[in-house]
């Protein structure tokens, strides 16, 4: 019942900002994967020479089984030539648009007092 007592506009704005920030991170990660710009040196191939490090140095809490380290400048998975980061950017951008439409409709109802259903 508390949710119904909260003003709706701040919730809509927070949702839009969250989706926009996730989309921006997806665009940044896509750019790193595609080589458009450099990513953080802590997770790209330009960072430390991880081939000389032991598993215990890379992942101290890892088990004794060897694991593969995935760098953030490599595309791990693609669908229709787009990586997971690209899909994240696109779908989060779409979600942000839906939040913005909800904000616009809320403002229209607030100013006109009647929802336009058409």
Buried (B, 14 or more C-beta within 10 A) or exposed (E): EEEEEEEBEEBBBEBBEBBBEBBBBBBBBBBBBEEEEEBEEEBBEEBEEEEEEEBEEEEEEEEEEEEEEEBBBEBEEEEEEBBBBBBBBBBBBEBBBEBBEBBEEBEEEEEEEEEEEE
